[in-house]
Amino acid sequence: MVGAGFAGVEAAWFLAEAGHSVRLFEMRPKHQTPAHTTGHFAELVCSNSFKSKLPTSPAGQLKAEMLALGSIVLRIAEECSVPGGEALAVDRDRFGEQVTRTLREHPRIEVIEEVFGPGDLESARRLGPVILSTGPLTSPELSEWLAQATGREHLYFYDAVSPTVEASSLDRSIIFAQSRYDKGEGDDYLNCPFEKDHYLAFVEALITAERAPIHAFEAGGKRDAEPQEQEAAFLEKIKYFSGCTPIEAIAEKGVRSLAFGNFKPVGLTDPRTDRRPYAALQLRPENREKTLYSLVACQTRLKWGEQKRVFRMVPGLSDAEFVRYGVIHRNTYVDAPRVLEATLELKSEPRVYLAGQLTGVEGYVESAAFGLYAALAVHHSLVGTSLPVPAKECAYGALVGHLQDDTQREFAPMNINWGLFPSPEPRPRDKAAVRAFKIDAAGRAFAEWRALLDLPKG
Ligand SMILES: Cc1cc2nc3c(=O)[nH]c(=O)nc-3n(C[C@H](O)[C@H](O)[C@H](O)COP(=O)(O)OP(=O)(O)OC[C@H]3O[C@@H](n4cnc5c(N)ncnc54)[C@H](O)[C@@H]3O)c2cc1C
């Protein structure tokens, strides 16, 4: 195991409890990442929340599945919880100390406080399967090895993501399906047509909206600099990464820069007016089932509440349900559909598995969940069986489906959300009925998958 973050802790614990010997490498506290500050395993680098506890929420469903598989992170989070309303919030120091102590005291886990480098890989692989769970801030040498092992274009160093919305929340009386000049893209792309007044109001709102603060390490260590100076330093750092310029920075260059760029309406005819719109925001399917759409070329650093307010000004998006907000931040992850098996084993490197955020899931809970999943895959291979793939109806299956969906798209990390779960066919108009169907189907699909697993006794 490399990395004692959320994924590494879950995987090491599961495998040790299953009777396997685990060697766990963690470079902190000797070598910190730019965001971690302690020597605790599973350090919460930002918020202290593990999202909703409600069993009727997608995060609640994922947690229920993890607990049924023996999640140590969630068990300790419950023990260290503090009042957080519907969310599972923790006392971060108690949580970190308890996780670290619990893992260190396990008789089958040997902790090695060293940076694990590419040179260590061959000898480790001779001893047994290797799980890399080094997270969004993987050390530079190991990142370089991953870039070579996956093909450079399949490893990302920055996450530049546009918001994603649920298909069922789009206003189809305004939005129309059309490819430019009716060529090529079939009805895959949807278009939100702007009249000039709408467009100008949108641009004004976009450039004046509140932006998320930039972490000092992302701005090249400019801790005391003014926010504008930090933003300029950050934009300079990321300008060589394609698609990383925030839409609000593009809009600031001139009032018509989006109409001539990201939202250019060429080749489009609005069926309501029979004219070319002044500008058009395009939506691209995010999954094969077309239940989720991302807003094309809308990568942004606006605060989440501001994204909802501003993007809902786009014609056809007034009731849009956001399942994922846009972000631009430092994040190491692979193009999972191209480089990972459904077991999270690297296609190009047998016996090397990825876990946690490196795989393309996002957040503390999802990363921990995908530490457990990698451990399940390794355990199955060690006992001579293979891990059955979970059905998409449960939370694990929904996320594995995201990691394996090879639809042509810019692969982006995802947190758990109802849009990833299949809808009933035909789809009822009533949203509550759709949710009830998904919750019920998730419970059944997970129970069926769990019954197929080769789990250790006890
Ligand atoms: C600035 C920032 C803020 C965030 N805020 C939130 C938030 O508010 N809520 C949320 O849910 N998620 C947040 N995230 C995402 C969250 O941190 C990740 O989803 C989660 O930590 C990923 O878990 P992981 O186990 O994959 O990686 P990590 O938890 O990052 O663990 C990786 C571990 O590997 C170690 N490591 C790296 N390279 C090596 C090496 N070569 N040898 C040995 N050890 C190594 C690191 O020291 C680290 O302990 C944030 C991320 C960042 C960077």
The ligand as an SDF file (V2000), in Angstrom:
LIG
                    3D

 53 58  0  0  0  0  0  0  0  0999 V2000
   -6.6940   21.5840   -1.0880 C   0  0  0  0  0  0  0  0  0  0  0  0
   -7.6930   20.4700   -1.0740 C   0  0  0  0  0  0  0  0  0  0  0  0
   -8.9250   20.6480   -0.4360 C   0  0  0  0  0  0  0  0  0  0  0  0
   -9.8640   19.6060   -0.4340 C   0  0  0  0  0  0  0  0  0  0  0  0
  -11.0610   19.7810    0.2120 N   0  0  0  0  0  0  0  0  0  0  0  0
  -11.9470   18.7510    0.3150 C   0  0  0  0  0  0  0  0  0  0  0  0
  -13.1570   18.8700    1.0670 C   0  0  0  0  0  0  0  0  0  0  0  0
  -13.4220   19.9040    1.6660 O   0  0  0  0  0  0  0  0  0  0  0  0
  -14.0120   17.7990    1.1070 N   0  0  0  0  0  0  0  0  0  0  0  0
  -13.7230   16.6220    0.4770 C   0  0  0  0  0  0  0  0  0  0  0  0
  -14.5420   15.6810    0.5720 O   0  0  0  0  0  0  0  0  0  0  0  0
  -12.5890   16.4820   -0.2320 N   0  0  0  0  0  0  0  0  0  0  0  0
  -11.6950   17.5160   -0.3260 C   0  0  0  0  0  0  0  0  0  0  0  0
  -10.5390   17.3760   -1.0400 N   0  0  0  0  0  0  0  0  0  0  0  0
  -10.3180   16.1120   -1.7070 C   0  0  0  0  0  0  0  0  0  0  0  0
   -9.8260   15.0630   -0.6840 C   0  0  0  0  0  0  0  0  0  0  0  0
   -8.6940   15.5780   -0.0440 O   0  0  0  0  0  0  0  0  0  0  0  0
   -9.5270   13.8180   -1.4000 C   0  0  0  0  0  0  0  0  0  0  0  0
  -10.7010   13.3560   -2.0140 O   0  0  0  0  0  0  0  0  0  0  0  0
   -9.0310   12.6880   -0.4940 C   0  0  0  0  0  0  0  0  0  0  0  0
   -8.1090   13.1120    0.4410 O   0  0  0  0  0  0  0  0  0  0  0  0
   -8.4210   11.6720   -1.4100 C   0  0  0  0  0  0  0  0  0  0  0  0
   -8.0920   10.5360   -0.6750 O   0  0  0  0  0  0  0  0  0  0  0  0
   -6.8660    9.6500   -1.1570 P   0  0  0  0  0  0  0  0  0  0  0  0
   -6.7010    8.5800   -0.1660 O   0  0  0  0  0  0  0  0  0  0  0  0
   -7.0390    9.2910   -2.5800 O   0  0  0  0  0  0  0  0  0  0  0  0
   -5.6120   10.6730   -1.0810 O   0  0  0  0  0  0  0  0  0  0  0  0
   -5.0400   11.4580    0.2000 P   0  0  0  0  0  0  0  0  0  0  0  0
   -6.0290   11.5110    1.2770 O   0  0  0  0  0  0  0  0  0  0  0  0
   -4.4710   12.7250   -0.3360 O   0  0  0  0  0  0  0  0  0  0  0  0
   -3.8620   10.5230    0.6860 O   0  0  0  0  0  0  0  0  0  0  0  0
   -2.7260   10.2960   -0.1060 C   0  0  0  0  0  0  0  0  0  0  0  0
   -1.5670    9.9860    0.8330 C   0  0  0  0  0  0  0  0  0  0  0  0
   -0.4490    9.5470    0.0620 O   0  0  0  0  0  0  0  0  0  0  0  0
    0.7310   10.1180    0.5940 C   0  0  0  0  0  0  0  0  0  0  0  0
    1.7270   10.0840   -0.4890 N   0  0  0  0  0  0  0  0  0  0  0  0
    1.7150   10.7440   -1.6690 C   0  0  0  0  0  0  0  0  0  0  0  0
    2.7560   10.3610   -2.4350 N   0  0  0  0  0  0  0  0  0  0  0  0
    3.4610    9.4400   -1.7140 C   0  0  0  0  0  0  0  0  0  0  0  0
    4.6220    8.6620   -1.9730 C   0  0  0  0  0  0  0  0  0  0  0  0
    5.2770    8.7080   -3.1360 N   0  0  0  0  0  0  0  0  0  0  0  0
    5.0710    7.8130   -0.9870 N   0  0  0  0  0  0  0  0  0  0  0  0
    4.4030    7.7040    0.2080 C   0  0  0  0  0  0  0  0  0  0  0  0
    3.2960    8.4220    0.4990 N   0  0  0  0  0  0  0  0  0  0  0  0
    2.8140    9.2580   -0.4580 C   0  0  0  0  0  0  0  0  0  0  0  0
    0.2970   11.4980    1.0480 C   0  0  0  0  0  0  0  0  0  0  0  0
    1.1550   12.0100    2.0390 O   0  0  0  0  0  0  0  0  0  0  0  0
   -1.1000   11.2180    1.5910 C   0  0  0  0  0  0  0  0  0  0  0  0
   -1.0940   10.9260    2.9750 O   0  0  0  0  0  0  0  0  0  0  0  0
   -9.5790   18.3860   -1.0800 C   0  0  0  0  0  0  0  0  0  0  0  0
   -8.3430   18.2020   -1.7140 C   0  0  0  0  0  0  0  0  0  0  0  0
   -7.4020   19.2340   -1.7110 C   0  0  0  0  0  0  0  0  0  0  0  0
   -6.0690   18.9970   -2.3730 C   0  0  0  0  0  0  0  0  0  0  0  0
  1  2  1  0
  2  3  1  0
  2 52  2  0
  3  4  2  0
  4  5  1  0
  4 50  1  0
  5  6  2  0
  6  7  1  0
  6 13  1  0
  7  8  2  0
  7  9  1  0
  9 10  1  0
 10 11  2  0
 10 12  1  0
 12 13  2  0
 13 14  1  0
 14 15  1  0
 14 50  1  0
 15 16  1  0
 16 17  1  0
 16 18  1  0
 18 19  1  0
 18 20  1  0
 20 21  1  0
 20 22  1  0
 22 23  1  0
 23 24  1  0
 24 25  2  0
 24 26  1  0
 24 27  1  0
 27 28  1  0
 28 29  2  0
 28 30  1  0
 28 31  1  0
 31 32  1  0
 32 33  1  0
 33 34  1  0
 33 48  1  0
 34 35  1  0
 35 36  1  0
 35 46  1  0
 36 37  1  0
 36 45  1  0
 37 38  2  0
 38 39  1  0
 39 40  1  0
 39 45  2  0
 40 41  1  0
 40 42  2  0
 42 43  1  0
 43 44  2  0
 44 45  1  0
 46 47  1  0
 46 48  1  0
 48 49  1  0
 50 51  2  0
 51 52  1  0
 52 53  1  0
M  END
$$$$
